[in-house]
Amino acid sequence: MMKEQDLIDLGFERTDEDTFYYYALDLVRGLELISNDSDDLVDGKWYVELYEADGVKFVDKEDLEEFINVVKRNTISTKEK
């Protein structure tokens, strides 16, 4: 189960809309992670999906953190290209 504080701890930024809010994290250009909306919470549980991609849903903080770390470790900087 993922909590709101977990998203904050992982570096997600909160975006407020009129009646709800969500969290997002840009890992690299074209790869953004986005949480469910605050009005879609069930028992206070948050999850994260790949923005504009179907089929991947993180519900466990440890899995999400591992994914983020793998992407960051394997991101090629513009200097390396």
MODELLER restraints for C-alpha pairs under 7 A, 6 or more apart:
rsr = mdl.restraints
at = mdl.atoms
rsr.add(forms.Gaussian(group=physical.xy_distance, feature=features.Distance(at['CA:1:A'], at['CA:45:A']), mean=6.15, stdev=0.5))
rsr.add(forms.Gaussian(group=physical.xy_distance, feature=features.Distance(at['CA:1:A'], at['CA:59:A']), mean=5.82, stdev=0.5))
rsr.add(forms.Gaussian(group=physical.xy_distance, feature=features.Distance(at['CA:1:A'], at['CA:60:A']), mean=5.40, stdev=0.5))
rsr.add(forms.Gaussian(group=physical.xy_distance, feature=features.Distance(at['CA:2:A'], at['CA:45:A']), mean=5.82, stdev=0.5))
rsr.add(forms.Gaussian(group=physical.xy_distance, feature=features.Distance(at['CA:2:A'], at['CA:46:A']), mean=5.26, stdev=0.5))
rsr.add(forms.Gaussian(group=physical.xy_distance, feature=features.Distance(at['CA:2:A'], at['CA:47:A']), mean=6.48, stdev=0.5))
rsr.add(forms.Gaussian(group=physical.xy_distance, feature=features.Distance(at['CA:2:A'], at['CA:59:A']), mean=6.01, stdev=0.5))
rsr.add(forms.Gaussian(group=physical.xy_distance, feature=features.Distance(at['CA:2:A'], at['CA:60:A']), mean=5.70, stdev=0.5))
rsr.add(forms.Gaussian(group=physical.xy_distance, feature=features.Distance(at['CA:2:A'], at['CA:61:A']), mean=5.52, stdev=0.5))
rsr.add(forms.Gaussian(group=physical.xy_distance, feature=features.Distance(at['CA:3:A'], at['CA:45:A']), mean=6.00, stdev=0.5))
rsr.add(forms.Gaussian(group=physical.xy_distance, feature=features.Distance(at['CA:3:A'], at['CA:46:A']), mean=5.80, stdev=0.5))
rsr.add(forms.Gaussian(group=physical.xy_distance, feature=features.Distance(at['CA:4:A'], at['CA:46:A']), mean=6.63, stdev=0.5))
rsr.add(forms.Gaussian(group=physical.xy_distance, feature=features.Distance(at['CA:6:A'], at['CA:61:A']), mean=6.77, stdev=0.5))
rsr.add(forms.Gaussian(group=physical.xy_distance, feature=features.Distance(at['CA:11:A'], at['CA:25:A']), mean=6.92, stdev=0.5))
rsr.add(forms.Gaussian(group=physical.xy_distance, feature=features.Distance(at['CA:12:A'], at['CA:23:A']), mean=5.63, stdev=0.5))
rsr.add(forms.Gaussian(group=physical.xy_distance, feature=features.Distance(at['CA:12:A'], at['CA:24:A']), mean=5.21, stdev=0.5))
rsr.add(forms.Gaussian(group=physical.xy_distance, feature=features.Distance(at['CA:12:A'], at['CA:25:A']), mean=4.80, stdev=0.5))
rsr.add(forms.Gaussian(group=physical.xy_distance, feature=features.Distance(at['CA:13:A'], at['CA:23:A']), mean=5.28, stdev=0.5))
rsr.add(forms.Gaussian(group=physical.xy_distance, feature=features.Distance(at['CA:13:A'], at['CA:24:A']), mean=5.44, stdev=0.5))
rsr.add(forms.Gaussian(group=physical.xy_distance, feature=features.Distance(at['CA:13:A'], at['CA:25:A']), mean=6.35, stdev=0.5))
rsr.add(forms.Gaussian(group=physical.xy_distance, feature=features.Distance(at['CA:14:A'], at['CA:21:A']), mean=6.79, stdev=0.5))
rsr.add(forms.Gaussian(group=physical.xy_distance, feature=features.Distance(at['CA:14:A'], at['CA:22:A']), mean=5.72, stdev=0.5))
rsr.add(forms.Gaussian(group=physical.xy_distance, feature=features.Distance(at['CA:14:A'], at['CA:23:A']), mean=4.44, stdev=0.5))
rsr.add(forms.Gaussian(group=physical.xy_distance, feature=features.Distance(at['CA:14:A'], at['CA:24:A']), mean=6.65, stdev=0.5))
rsr.add(forms.Gaussian(group=physical.xy_distance, feature=features.Distance(at['CA:15:A'], at['CA:21:A']), mean=5.50, stdev=0.5))
rsr.add(forms.Gaussian(group=physical.xy_distance, feature=features.Distance(at['CA:15:A'], at['CA:22:A']), mean=5.48, stdev=0.5))
rsr.add(forms.Gaussian(group=physical.xy_distance, feature=features.Distance(at['CA:15:A'], at['CA:23:A']), mean=5.99, stdev=0.5))
rsr.add(forms.Gaussian(group=physical.xy_distance, feature=features.Distance(at['CA:16:A'], at['CA:22:A']), mean=6.77, stdev=0.5))
rsr.add(forms.Gaussian(group=physical.xy_distance, feature=features.Distance(at['CA:20:A'], at['CA:37:A']), mean=6.41, stdev=0.5))
rsr.add(forms.Gaussian(group=physical.xy_distance, feature=features.Distance(at['CA:20:A'], at['CA:38:A']), mean=5.51, stdev=0.5))
rsr.add(forms.Gaussian(group=physical.xy_distance, feature=features.Distance(at['CA:20:A'], at['CA:39:A']), mean=5.88, stdev=0.5))
rsr.add(forms.Gaussian(group=physical.xy_distance, feature=features.Distance(at['CA:21:A'], at['CA:37:A']), mean=5.69, stdev=0.5))
rsr.add(forms.Gaussian(group=physical.xy_distance, feature=features.Distance(at['CA:21:A'], at['CA:38:A']), mean=5.39, stdev=0.5))
rsr.add(forms.Gaussian(group=physical.xy_distance, feature=features.Distance(at['CA:22:A'], at['CA:35:A']), mean=5.79, stdev=0.5))
rsr.add(forms.Gaussian(group=physical.xy_distance, feature=features.Distance(at['CA:22:A'], at['CA:36:A']), mean=6.20, stdev=0.5))
rsr.add(forms.Gaussian(group=physical.xy_distance, feature=features.Distance(at['CA:22:A'], at['CA:37:A']), mean=4.77, stdev=0.5))
rsr.add(forms.Gaussian(group=physical.xy_distance, feature=features.Distance(at['CA:22:A'], at['CA:38:A']), mean=6.00, stdev=0.5))
rsr.add(forms.Gaussian(group=physical.xy_distance, feature=features.Distance(at['CA:23:A'], at['CA:34:A']), mean=5.81, stdev=0.5))
rsr.add(forms.Gaussian(group=physical.xy_distance, feature=features.Distance(at['CA:23:A'], at['CA:35:A']), mean=5.24, stdev=0.5))
rsr.add(forms.Gaussian(group=physical.xy_distance, feature=features.Distance(at['CA:24:A'], at['CA:32:A']), mean=6.95, stdev=0.5))
rsr.add(forms.Gaussian(group=physical.xy_distance, feature=features.Distance(at['CA:24:A'], at['CA:33:A']), mean=5.51, stdev=0.5))
rsr.add(forms.Gaussian(group=physical.xy_distance, feature=features.Distance(at['CA:24:A'], at['CA:34:A']), mean=4.34, stdev=0.5))
rsr.add(forms.Gaussian(group=physical.xy_distance, feature=features.Distance(at['CA:24:A'], at['CA:35:A']), mean=6.32, stdev=0.5))
rsr.add(forms.Gaussian(group=physical.xy_distance, feature=features.Distance(at['CA:25:A'], at['CA:32:A']), mean=5.65, stdev=0.5))
rsr.add(forms.Gaussian(group=physical.xy_distance, feature=features.Distance(at['CA:25:A'], at['CA:33:A']), mean=5.12, stdev=0.5))
rsr.add(forms.Gaussian(group=physical.xy_distance, feature=features.Distance(at['CA:25:A'], at['CA:34:A']), mean=6.54, stdev=0.5))
rsr.add(forms.Gaussian(group=physical.xy_distance, feature=features.Distance(at['CA:26:A'], at['CA:32:A']), mean=4.38, stdev=0.5))
rsr.add(forms.Gaussian(group=physical.xy_distance, feature=features.Distance(at['CA:26:A'], at['CA:33:A']), mean=6.37, stdev=0.5))
rsr.add(forms.Gaussian(group=physical.xy_distance, feature=features.Distance(at['CA:32:A'], at['CA:50:A']), mean=6.03, stdev=0.5))
rsr.add(forms.Gaussian(group=physical.xy_distance, feature=features.Distance(at['CA:32:A'], at['CA:51:A']), mean=5.39, stdev=0.5))
rsr.add(forms.Gaussian(group=physical.xy_distance, feature=features.Distance(at['CA:33:A'], at['CA:48:A']), mean=6.39, stdev=0.5))
rsr.add(forms.Gaussian(group=physical.xy_distance, feature=features.Distance(at['CA:33:A'], at['CA:49:A']), mean=5.70, stdev=0.5))
rsr.add(forms.Gaussian(group=physical.xy_distance, feature=features.Distance(at['CA:33:A'], at['CA:50:A']), mean=4.73, stdev=0.5))
rsr.add(forms.Gaussian(group=physical.xy_distance, feature=features.Distance(at['CA:33:A'], at['CA:51:A']), mean=5.49, stdev=0.5))
rsr.add(forms.Gaussian(group=physical.xy_distance, feature=features.Distance(at['CA:34:A'], at['CA:48:A']), mean=5.41, stdev=0.5))
rsr.add(forms.Gaussian(group=physical.xy_distance, feature=features.Distance(at['CA:34:A'], at['CA:49:A']), mean=5.49, stdev=0.5))
rsr.add(forms.Gaussian(group=physical.xy_distance, feature=features.Distance(at['CA:34:A'], at['CA:50:A']), mean=6.29, stdev=0.5))
rsr.add(forms.Gaussian(group=physical.xy_distance, feature=features.Distance(at['CA:34:A'], at['CA:51:A']), mean=5.76, stdev=0.5))
rsr.add(forms.Gaussian(group=physical.xy_distance, feature=features.Distance(at['CA:35:A'], at['CA:46:A']), mean=6.72, stdev=0.5))
rsr.add(forms.Gaussian(group=physical.xy_distance, feature=features.Distance(at['CA:35:A'], at['CA:47:A']), mean=5.52, stdev=0.5))
rsr.add(forms.Gaussian(group=physical.xy_distance, feature=features.Distance(at['CA:35:A'], at['CA:48:A']), mean=4.20, stdev=0.5))
rsr.add(forms.Gaussian(group=physical.xy_distance, feature=features.Distance(at['CA:35:A'], at['CA:49:A']), mean=6.25, stdev=0.5))
rsr.add(forms.Gaussian(group=physical.xy_distance, feature=features.Distance(at['CA:36:A'], at['CA:46:A']), mean=6.30, stdev=0.5))
rsr.add(forms.Gaussian(group=physical.xy_distance, feature=features.Distance(at['CA:36:A'], at['CA:47:A']), mean=5.92, stdev=0.5))
rsr.add(forms.Gaussian(group=physical.xy_distance, feature=features.Distance(at['CA:36:A'], at['CA:48:A']), mean=6.43, stdev=0.5))
rsr.add(forms.Gaussian(group=physical.xy_distance, feature=features.Distance(at['CA:46:A'], at['CA:59:A']), mean=6.98, stdev=0.5))
rsr.add(forms.Gaussian(group=physical.xy_distance, feature=features.Distance(at['CA:47:A'], at['CA:57:A']), mean=6.76, stdev=0.5))
rsr.add(forms.Gaussian(group=physical.xy_distance, feature=features.Distance(at['CA:47:A'], at['CA:58:A']), mean=5.58, stdev=0.5))
rsr.add(forms.Gaussian(group=physical.xy_distance, feature=features.Distance(at['CA:47:A'], at['CA:59:A']), mean=4.74, stdev=0.5))
rsr.add(forms.Gaussian(group=physical.xy_distance, feature=features.Distance(at['CA:48:A'], at['CA:57:A']), mean=5.71, stdev=0.5))
rsr.add(forms.Gaussian(group=physical.xy_distance, feature=features.Distance(at['CA:48:A'], at['CA:58:A']), mean=5.05, stdev=0.5))
rsr.add(forms.Gaussian(group=physical.xy_distance, feature=features.Distance(at['CA:48:A'], at['CA:59:A']), mean=6.70, stdev=0.5))
rsr.add(forms.Gaussian(group=physical.xy_distance, feature=features.Distance(at['CA:49:A'], at['CA:56:A']), mean=5.78, stdev=0.5))
rsr.add(forms.Gaussian(group=physical.xy_distance, feature=features.Distance(at['CA:49:A'], at['CA:57:A']), mean=4.65, stdev=0.5))
rsr.add(forms.Gaussian(group=physical.xy_distance, feature=features.Distance(at['CA:49:A'], at['CA:58:A']), mean=6.24, stdev=0.5))
rsr.add(forms.Gaussian(group=physical.xy_distance, feature=features.Distance(at['CA:50:A'], at['CA:56:A']), mean=6.37, stdev=0.5))
rsr.add(forms.Gaussian(group=physical.xy_distance, feature=features.Distance(at['CA:58:A'], at['CA:64:A']), mean=5.89, stdev=0.5))
